[in-house]
Amino acid sequence: MQGRLLPKIDNKYQAHPIGIWEKEFMLAKKIGLNCIEFIIDLEGIEKNPIIANNLSKINSLSKKTNIEVYSICMDFLMEAPIVKYKSSVNYIYKIIENIKNSKIKYLNLPCVDNSKFR
């Protein structure tokens, strides 16, 4: 299911809530979820805790709330497809490196809009 537990960001249902993402762990716990998916958008990508390698904060929140992050949706690829932007490939490598010792096991690569294969 797509969407966030927090208010929409820039009128988008699925966007990483920069600056308030930590609150989502508590909301997920409150309504009985056991996991959430992280979104990595192109806008503000360097502030995303996955890219910024802030896994210790994510792990701390996961332990505190018992909410796991098992997957990441790489929405930035819809605006910067890997076939056109080397920087996107570099971000994918960075994500893999940053999560290699985490519980995150799934990377979702959207193949729609600008990133669809022809």
C-alpha positions as CSV (number, residue, x, y, z in Angstrom):
1,M,0.0,0.0,0.0
2,Q,1.3,3.4,-0.8
3,G,1.0,6.5,1.3
4,R,2.2,7.9,4.5
5,L,0.9,8.1,8.0
6,L,1.9,11.7,8.2
7,P,0.3,14.6,6.4
8,K,1.0,14.9,2.6
9,I,4.2,16.5,1.6
10,D,3.8,19.0,-1.2
11,N,0.3,17.5,-1.9
12,K,1.9,14.1,-2.6
13,Y,0.6,10.9,-0.9
14,Q,3.9,9.1,-1.3
15,A,6.8,11.3,-0.4
16,H,9.6,11.1,2.3
17,P,8.5,13.4,5.1
18,I,11.8,15.3,5.5
19,G,12.3,16.7,9.0
20,I,9.4,14.7,10.6
21,W,10.0,11.2,9.4
22,E,10.8,10.0,12.9
23,K,7.1,10.6,13.9
24,E,6.0,7.9,11.5
25,F,7.4,5.1,13.7
26,M,5.3,6.2,16.7
27,L,2.2,6.5,14.5
28,A,2.8,3.1,13.0
29,K,3.1,1.6,16.5
30,K,0.0,3.4,17.7
31,I,-2.2,1.8,14.9
32,G,-0.7,-1.6,15.2
33,L,1.6,-1.8,12.2
34,N,4.8,-3.8,12.4
35,C,6.8,-2.3,9.5
36,I,7.0,0.8,7.2
37,E,8.7,1.4,3.9
38,F,11.1,4.3,3.3
39,I,10.7,6.5,0.3
40,I,13.7,8.2,-1.3
41,D,12.6,11.2,-3.4
42,L,14.9,13.2,-5.7
43,E,13.9,16.4,-3.9
44,G,15.8,16.6,-0.6
45,I,17.6,13.3,-1.4
46,E,20.7,14.2,0.6
47,K,18.5,14.8,3.7
48,N,17.0,11.3,3.5
49,P,18.4,9.2,6.4
50,I,19.2,6.3,4.1
51,I,21.3,8.5,1.8
52,A,22.8,10.4,4.8
53,N,23.7,7.1,6.4
54,N,21.7,7.7,9.5
55,L,20.9,4.0,10.0
56,S,21.7,4.3,13.7
57,K,18.7,6.7,14.2
58,I,16.5,4.4,12.2
59,N,17.6,1.3,14.1
60,S,17.1,3.1,17.4
61,L,13.5,4.1,16.5
62,S,12.9,0.5,15.2
63,K,14.0,-0.9,18.5
64,K,12.1,1.6,20.6
65,T,8.8,1.2,18.6
66,N,9.2,-2.4,17.4
67,I,8.6,-1.1,13.8
68,E,10.9,-2.4,11.2
69,V,12.0,-1.0,7.9
70,Y,12.2,-3.8,5.5
71,S,12.0,-2.0,2.2
72,I,12.9,1.2,0.3
73,C,11.0,2.6,-2.6
74,M,13.5,4.5,-4.8
75,D,11.0,7.1,-6.2
76,F,13.9,9.3,-7.2
77,L,14.2,7.0,-10.3
78,M,10.9,8.3,-11.7
79,E,12.5,11.8,-12.1
80,A,16.1,10.7,-12.7
81,P,15.9,7.3,-14.5
82,I,19.1,5.2,-14.4
83,V,19.2,5.1,-18.2
84,K,19.7,8.9,-18.3
85,Y,21.4,9.8,-15.0
86,K,24.7,8.3,-13.8
87,S,24.0,10.1,-10.4
88,S,21.0,7.8,-10.0
89,V,23.2,4.7,-10.4
90,N,25.6,6.2,-7.8
91,Y,22.7,6.8,-5.4
92,I,21.7,3.1,-5.8
93,Y,25.2,2.0,-5.0
94,K,25.2,4.4,-2.0
95,I,21.9,3.0,-0.7
96,I,23.1,-0.6,-1.0
97,E,26.3,0.2,0.8
98,N,24.5,2.1,3.6
99,I,21.9,-0.7,4.2
100,K,24.2,-3.7,3.8
101,N,24.2,-4.4,7.6
102,S,20.6,-3.5,8.3
103,K,17.3,-5.4,8.2
104,I,16.3,-3.6,5.0
105,K,16.0,-6.4,2.4
106,Y,14.0,-5.0,-0.4
107,L,14.7,-2.2,-2.9
108,N,11.8,-1.2,-5.1
109,L,12.7,0.3,-8.4
110,P,9.7,2.0,-9.9
111,C,9.5,1.4,-13.7
112,V,6.8,3.9,-14.5
113,D,6.6,7.4,-15.8
114,N,10.0,8.6,-16.9
115,S,11.7,5.5,-15.6
116,K,9.7,2.9,-17.7
117,F,11.7,0.7,-20.0
118,R,11.0,0.8,-23.7
